[in-house]
Amino acid sequence: MSTTLGIIEGFYGPVWNWQERQQLVRALAPHGYGFYLYAPKADAFLRRRWQEPHPPAMVAELAEFGRFCRQQGLRFGIGLSPFEIFNSFDDAARSALAAKLELLDRIGIDELAILFDDMRADTHALAETQVDIMHWIRERTQARYLSICPSYYSDDPVLDRVFGERPTAYLETLGRLLDHDIQVFWTGEEVCSREISPGHLKRVSDRLGRKPVLWDNYPVNDGDRMSRHLHLRAFTGRPAANGAYLAGHGINPALQPVLTTIPAITLAESYRQGTEYQYGQAFRQAAKEVLGRELAEQLHADLLVLQDAGLGRISEEKRQSLMRTYDAYDHPAASEILRWLVGEYQVTDEMVRTQ
């Protein structure tokens, strides 16, 4: 499989602990996953409070996790969202950024991703300014890989509605001016794309002057509406032929770290099997690997309720019956389902606004 697969921990809402992250890496490394990008929206020191250093204990934990990823054969990266820095890239911003880059070098990262997504731009010449910032960073980081998530990272008009209209030829300008060894993230025709095709990726490659790295927003289930559903089904609409037009394929995982390994494994299978891939078959196989036969069969039987109906449409009686069912299993995935059923994974609009 030539496409490098990765995990992009880039969701809003509750954060994972280090043990959960390690477990996910351990489960996916044998399936050819090659990178882990740590960028949870809830880590304020990477977003709204980016000018402040991470607390020393957290620096140590990040460094330790980076070492763990490398031992498992994955490169380790951190996604920094220097909040709205492009609106005023002045001396104060530069010195805060230099200090942050020094700290990230001390942690020891293989990849640095600068994420300009999900913030408002009030600056003339947005693409040019972001390119300048990226080139400035490249002079000052020891990370071997540098990547950028543009402000407009999809064709989806929702981005223009929420963050202001995109500048004319924004993507083309970014691609033309940005040094060729800097990678660019892209989510597809939508923020959460139902399908991503070779034809679409070829067009984006032409506009960017390079193959994008796919930031795939499945099986992520953050946000008020999505967090009421478990995203468990196998990947669909990602044909293996996409690999020819990609520099990498990272998935933004679901809030449930054990359950997310099921769809994650199916993506690797879809690339491996090519036109032979069958998503129902792939789900059953991956679920059995992660959960064992009995729990996998139970989950398969409940897919319609857990993924499609979701919490908003489950009667109280059905919820209680599901709780009894999954309470009988001694497995971390069953615990995740129980926690979801009592609303522990609910992501509110307030969280999305403030993280």
C-alpha positions in Angstrom: 0.0 0.0 0.0 1.7 3.2 -1.2 -0.6 5.8 0.4 0.7 6.7 3.9 -2.3 6.5 6.3 -2.4 8.5 9.5 -4.4 9.5 12.6 -5.2 13.2 13.0 -6.5 13.8 16.5 -8.2 17.0 15.4 -11.7 16.9 17.0 -13.7 19.2 19.3 -14.9 17.9 22.6 -13.6 15.7 25.4 -9.9 14.7 25.2 -8.3 11.2 25.3 -5.8 10.1 27.8 -2.3 8.9 26.9 -3.2 5.2 27.4 -6.1 5.6 24.9 -3.8 7.2 22.4 -1.2 4.4 22.8 -3.8 1.7 22.5 -5.0 3.2 19.2 -1.5 3.4 17.8 -0.8 -0.2 18.8 -4.0 -1.4 17.1 -3.4 0.5 13.8 0.4 0.2 13.4 0.2 -3.4 12.1 -2.3 -2.1 9.4 0.1 0.3 7.9 -0.7 3.5 9.7 2.4 5.7 9.4 1.8 9.0 11.2 0.0 10.5 14.2 -0.8 14.2 14.4 -1.7 15.4 17.8 -4.0 18.4 17.4 -7.1 18.1 19.7 -9.2 21.3 19.7 -9.4 21.1 23.5 -5.6 21.6 23.9 -5.8 25.4 24.4 -2.0 25.7 24.4 -2.2 24.8 20.7 -5.1 27.1 19.9 -6.6 30.1 21.8 -3.7 30.2 24.3 -1.0 29.2 21.9 1.3 32.0 23.1 1.5 30.3 26.5 3.9 27.3 27.0 2.5 23.9 27.7 2.8 23.0 31.4 6.1 21.0 32.0 4.2 17.8 32.9 2.4 17.9 29.5 5.6 18.6 27.6 7.1 15.4 29.2 4.0 13.4 28.3 4.0 14.6 24.7 7.7 13.8 24.3 7.1 10.3 25.8 4.2 9.7 23.4 6.3 10.9 20.5 8.9 8.3 21.4 6.2 5.7 21.7 4.9 6.5 18.2 8.4 6.2 16.7 8.9 2.8 18.4 5.7 1.6 16.7 7.0 2.9 13.3 4.8 6.0 13.1 6.1 9.6 12.7 4.8 11.9 15.4 3.5 15.4 14.6 1.8 18.3 16.4 -0.8 20.5 14.9 -0.4 24.2 16.0 -3.3 26.6 15.4 -1.7 30.0 16.1 -5.1 31.7 16.5 -5.8 34.3 13.9 -2.1 35.1 13.7 -2.4 36.0 10.0 -4.5 39.1 11.0 -1.5 40.6 12.6 1.9 38.9 12.0 3.8 41.6 13.9 6.9 41.5 16.2 4.9 40.3 19.2 3.4 37.4 17.2 6.8 36.5 15.8 8.5 36.3 19.2 5.6 34.2 20.7 5.7 31.9 17.7 9.5 31.5 17.9 9.2 30.5 21.6 6.5 28.0 20.7 8.6 26.5 17.9 11.5 26.1 20.3 9.2 24.3 22.8 8.0 21.9 20.0 11.6 21.2 19.0 12.3 20.3 22.6 9.3 17.9 22.6 10.9 16.3 19.5 8.4 16.2 16.6 8.9 14.7 13.1 6.1 16.8 11.7 4.8 20.3 12.3 1.3 21.1 11.0 0.2 24.7 11.0 -3.6 24.7 11.1 -5.3 27.9 9.8 -8.8 26.3 9.8 -11.9 27.4 11.6 -10.9 31.0 12.4 -11.9 34.3 10.8 -9.6 36.1 8.4 -9.7 39.9 8.3 -6.6 40.4 6.3 -5.9 41.5 2.8 -3.9 39.0 0.7 -4.7 36.0 3.0 -2.9 33.4 0.9 0.3 35.5 0.6 0.4 36.2 4.3 -0.1 32.6 5.2 2.7 31.6 2.8 5.0 34.2 4.4 4.2 32.7 7.9 4.9 29.2 6.6 8.3 30.1 5.1 9.2 32.0 8.3 8.4 28.9 10.4 10.4 26.7 8.0 13.5 28.6 8.8 13.0 28.0 12.6 11.7 24.5 13.1 13.7 21.2 13.3 10.6 19.2 12.2 11.4 17.2 9.0 7.9 17.5 7.6 5.9 20.8 7.4 2.3 21.0 6.5 -0.5 23.5 6.4 -4.2 23.4 6.7 -5.5 26.3 4.6 -8.4 28.5 5.9 -10.4 27.2 3.0 -9.7 23.5 3.1 -12.7 22.2 1.1 -15.0 23.4 -1.7 -17.8 23.4 0.9 -19.7 26.8 0.9 -20.3 26.4 4.6 -16.7 27.7 5.1 -17.6 30.9 3.3 -20.8 31.3 5.3 -19.1 30.8 8.7 -15.7 32.4 8.2 -16.3 35.0 5.4 -16.1 34.6 1.6 -12.9 33.0 0.3 -10.5 35.3 -1.6 -10.4 34.9 -5.4 -8.0 32.1 -6.5 -7.1 31.6 -2.8 -6.0 27.9 -3.3 -4.1 28.5 -6.6 -2.2 31.5 -5.0 -1.3 29.4 -2.0 -0.2 26.5 -4.1 1.9 28.7 -6.5 3.8 30.6 -3.8 4.2 27.9 -1.2 7.5 26.0 -1.2 7.0 22.7 -2.8 8.1 20.5 0.1 5.3 21.9 2.3 2.3 19.6 2.3 -1.3 20.9 2.1 -4.3 19.3 3.9 -7.7 19.1 2.1 -11.0 17.5 3.2 -12.7 17.0 -0.1 -15.8 18.5 -1.7 -17.3 18.9 1.7 -16.0 19.4 5.2 -17.3 15.9 6.0 -17.2 14.4 2.5 -19.5 11.6 1.7 -17.4 10.6 -1.2 -13.9 11.5 -2.4 -13.0 10.6 -6.0 -9.8 10.5 -8.1 -11.4 13.1 -10.4 -11.8 15.6 -7.6 -8.4 15.0 -6.1 -6.8 15.4 -9.6 -8.5 18.8 -9.9 -7.3 19.9 -6.4 -3.7 18.7 -7.2 -3.8 20.8 -10.4 -4.9 23.9 -8.4 -2.4 23.3 -5.6 0.5 22.3 -7.9 1.0 19.3 -5.6 -0.8 16.2 -4.3 -2.8 17.1 -1.2 -2.8 15.2 2.1 -6.4 14.1 2.7 -7.8 15.2 6.1 -10.7 12.8 6.1 -13.5 13.8 8.5 -14.8 10.3 9.0 -15.3 8.6 11.5 -15.1 11.9 13.5 -18.4 12.5 15.4 -17.8 15.8 17.2 -20.3 18.7 17.2 -23.8 18.8 18.7 -25.5 16.7 16.0 -22.8 14.2 15.1 -21.8 13.3 18.7 -25.3 11.8 19.2 -24.3 9.1 16.7 -21.6 6.5 16.9 -19.6 6.3 13.6 -18.8 2.6 13.3 -19.4 1.5 9.7 -16.6 0.7 7.3 -15.2 3.4 5.0 -17.1 3.9 1.7 -16.6 6.3 -1.1 -12.8 6.3 -0.8 -11.7 4.2 -3.8 -8.1 2.8 -3.7 -7.5 4.7 -7.0 -7.4 7.9 -4.9 -3.9 6.9 -3.8 -2.4 8.1 -7.1 -3.5 11.6 -6.3 -2.6 11.8 -2.6 0.5 12.6 -0.6 -1.1 10.9 2.4 -4.5 10.1 4.0 -5.2 11.0 7.6 -8.4 10.3 9.4 -9.9 12.4 12.1 -11.1 9.7 14.5 -14.3 9.4 16.4 -14.5 10.5 20.1 -14.5 6.8 21.1 -10.8 5.7 20.8 -11.4 1.9 20.8 -14.5 1.9 18.6 -12.7 4.2 16.1 -10.2 1.5 15.3 -12.9 -0.5 13.5 -13.5 1.9 10.6 -9.8 2.8 10.7 -8.8 -0.8 9.9 -11.4 -0.9 7.1 -9.7 2.1 5.3 -6.4 0.2 5.3 -8.3 -2.8 3.8 -9.9 -0.7 1.2 -6.5 0.4 -0.1 -5.1 -3.1 0.2 -8.0 -4.8 -1.6 -8.7 -2.2 -4.2 -11.6 -3.2 -6.4 -12.2 -6.3 -4.3 -13.1 -4.3 -1.2 -16.6 -4.9 0.3 -17.5 -2.6 3.1 -19.9 -4.9 4.9 -17.4 -7.7 4.9 -14.6 -5.3 6.0 -16.7 -4.1 8.9 -17.4 -7.6 10.2 -13.8 -8.6 9.9 -12.4 -5.5 11.6 -15.1 -5.6 14.4 -14.1 -9.2 15.1 -10.5 -8.3 15.3 -11.1 -5.4 17.7 -14.0 -6.8 19.8 -13.9 -10.6 19.6 -16.6 -12.6 17.8 -19.5 -12.2 20.3 -19.3 -8.5 20.9 -18.7 -7.9 17.2 -21.9 -9.7 16.3 -23.8 -7.7 18.9 -22.5 -4.4 17.5 -23.4 -5.5 14.0 -26.9 -6.2 15.1 -27.2 -2.7 16.7 -25.6 -0.7 13.9 -28.9 0.8 12.7 -29.7 2.1 16.2 -26.2 3.3 17.2 -25.1 4.9 14.0 -28.3 5.9 12.1 -31.0 6.5 14.8 -28.6 7.9 17.4 -29.4 9.2 20.9 -32.0 11.7 19.7 -34.2 8.9 18.3 -33.8 6.1 20.8 -36.7 5.6 23.2 -35.9 5.5 26.9 -36.9 1.8 27.0 -34.5 1.0 24.1 -31.7 2.9 25.8 -32.1 1.0 29.0 -32.1 -2.3 27.1 -28.9 -1.3 25.2 -27.3 -0.4 28.6 -28.2 -3.9 30.0 -26.8 -5.5 26.8 -23.4 -3.8 26.8 -23.1 -3.8 30.5 -22.7 -7.6 30.2 -19.4 -7.3 28.3 -16.1 -6.7 30.0 -14.4 -4.8 27.1 -13.3 -1.1 26.7 -15.4 -0.7 23.6 -18.5 -1.8 25.5 -17.6 0.9 28.2 -17.5 3.5 25.4 -20.9 2.5 24.2 -22.3 2.8 27.8 -20.6 6.2 28.3 -22.1 7.4 25.0 -25.6 6.1 26.0 -25.5 8.3 29.2 -24.4 11.3 27.2 -20.8 11.5 28.3 -19.6 12.1 24.7 -22.0 14.9 23.9 -20.2 17.8 22.3 -22.1 21.1 22.7 -22.1 24.1 20.3 -20.5 26.0 23.2 -17.5 23.7 23.2 -17.1 24.2 19.4 -17.3 27.9 19.8 -14.8 28.2 22.7 -12.2 25.5 22.0 
